[in-house]
Amino acid sequence: MNEVLNCLETRRSCRAYRPEQVPEEALQEILRAGLYAPSGMGRQSVKLLVVQDPAAIAALERLNGGVLGSPDAHPFYGAPTVCVVLADAAAFTAVEDGSLALGNLMNAAHSLGIASCWIHRAREVFASAEGKALLQQWGVEGEWIGIGHCILGYAAEPEKPAAPRLEGRIVRI
Ligand SMILES: Cc1cc2nc3c(=O)[nH]c(=O)nc-3n(C[C@H](O)[C@H](O)[C@H](O)COP(=O)(O)O)c2cc1C
C-alpha cells in the first residue's frame, strides 16, 4: 500500500495526550496541509486558530464542556495544541470547506507521528456571546461558523485498532 493510503487507513482518534508540545516545524506542515484542502469555488473560506496558551485552551474547554452541560469536563483530553477550524459564514460551502480542512489536519498530523482528534461543538461555542467575545479578544473580525477543533499532541496511550468497517456502504451501479 502506498504511504498516503496507509496514512488514511491507520489514523485513529486520540483521547489521551502527553504534555510535550508539538514541534513547531511539524505544526507548520500540518497547518499548511489544512490550508491546501479543497474549498467550494476555491474561496478558501477556512481560518485556522492555533491555541497553545493553557489559559486560552482552558477557556475553550469550559465553553465546550458548557455546551455538553459539564463546564468542568475536559473535552480536549489534555492536548497541548488546539486548532480551531472556522469557516466564513458567507460561504455556501462553509461546513464542507471546514470539514475537509479538518480532515487534512488530522491526516497530515498522523503522517508526521502526531496524534489528533476532531472535537465537536465549535458551532455552538462560536455562536455564543462568550465564543464571539473570545474571537474579538483574539482579533478575529467578521462572521465565522465554528466547524470543529483539531486537538494535536503526542499520544499517551497506544492506539486502539479501527472498528471493523460496516458492510454494504459501497453501492456499484
Ligand atoms: C464530526 C465529528 C465530530 C467528532 N466529535 C468528537 C468529540 O467531540 N469528541 C471525541 O472524543 N471525538 C469526536 N470525534 C471523533 C470520532 O468519535 C471518531 O472519529 C470515531 O469514533 C472513529 O474513530 P477513529 O477516528 O479512531 O477512526 C468526532 C469525529 C467527527 C468526524
The ligand as an SDF file (V2000), in Angstrom:
LIG
                    3D

 31 33  0  0  0  0  0  0  0  0999 V2000
  -17.8210   15.4480   13.0630 C   0  0  0  0  0  0  0  0  0  0  0  0
  -17.0530   14.7030   14.1350 C   0  0  0  0  0  0  0  0  0  0  0  0
  -17.1990   15.0940   15.4580 C   0  0  0  0  0  0  0  0  0  0  0  0
  -16.4630   14.4290   16.4700 C   0  0  0  0  0  0  0  0  0  0  0  0
  -16.5450   14.9010   17.7430 N   0  0  0  0  0  0  0  0  0  0  0  0
  -15.8270   14.2830   18.7040 C   0  0  0  0  0  0  0  0  0  0  0  0
  -15.8280   14.7940   20.0280 C   0  0  0  0  0  0  0  0  0  0  0  0
  -16.4410   15.8050   20.3310 O   0  0  0  0  0  0  0  0  0  0  0  0
  -15.0860   14.1280   20.9500 N   0  0  0  0  0  0  0  0  0  0  0  0
  -14.3640   12.9960   20.6530 C   0  0  0  0  0  0  0  0  0  0  0  0
  -13.7350   12.4380   21.5390 O   0  0  0  0  0  0  0  0  0  0  0  0
  -14.3180   12.5230   19.3910 N   0  0  0  0  0  0  0  0  0  0  0  0
  -15.0250   13.1240   18.4110 C   0  0  0  0  0  0  0  0  0  0  0  0
  -14.9480   12.6680   17.1250 N   0  0  0  0  0  0  0  0  0  0  0  0
  -14.1110   11.5120   16.7990 C   0  0  0  0  0  0  0  0  0  0  0  0
  -14.9510   10.2830   16.4660 C   0  0  0  0  0  0  0  0  0  0  0  0
  -15.5520    9.7940   17.6490 O   0  0  0  0  0  0  0  0  0  0  0  0
  -14.0440    9.2360   15.7960 C   0  0  0  0  0  0  0  0  0  0  0  0
  -13.5940    9.7310   14.5780 O   0  0  0  0  0  0  0  0  0  0  0  0
  -14.7780    7.9180   15.5770 C   0  0  0  0  0  0  0  0  0  0  0  0
  -15.1000    7.3010   16.8020 O   0  0  0  0  0  0  0  0  0  0  0  0
  -13.9450    6.9420   14.7420 C   0  0  0  0  0  0  0  0  0  0  0  0
  -12.6940    6.6980   15.3360 O   0  0  0  0  0  0  0  0  0  0  0  0
  -11.3180    6.9690   14.5610 P   0  0  0  0  0  0  0  0  0  0  0  0
  -11.2340    8.4540   14.2790 O   0  0  0  0  0  0  0  0  0  0  0  0
  -10.2580    6.4920   15.5000 O   0  0  0  0  0  0  0  0  0  0  0  0
  -11.3440    6.1820   13.2870 O   0  0  0  0  0  0  0  0  0  0  0  0
  -15.6430   13.3310   16.1220 C   0  0  0  0  0  0  0  0  0  0  0  0
  -15.4950   12.9760   14.7760 C   0  0  0  0  0  0  0  0  0  0  0  0
  -16.1750   13.6590   13.7910 C   0  0  0  0  0  0  0  0  0  0  0  0
  -15.9640   13.2790   12.3500 C   0  0  0  0  0  0  0  0  0  0  0  0
  1  2  1  0
  2  3  1  0
  2 30  2  0
  3  4  2  0
  4  5  1  0
  4 28  1  0
  5  6  2  0
  6  7  1  0
  6 13  1  0
  7  8  2  0
  7  9  1  0
  9 10  1  0
 10 11  2  0
 10 12  1  0
 12 13  2  0
 13 14  1  0
 14 15  1  0
 14 28  1  0
 15 16  1  0
 16 17  1  0
 16 18  1  0
 18 19  1  0
 18 20  1  0
 20 21  1  0
 20 22  1  0
 22 23  1  0
 23 24  1  0
 24 25  2  0
 24 26  1  0
 24 27  1  0
 28 29  2  0
 29 30  1  0
 30 31  1  0
M  END
$$$$
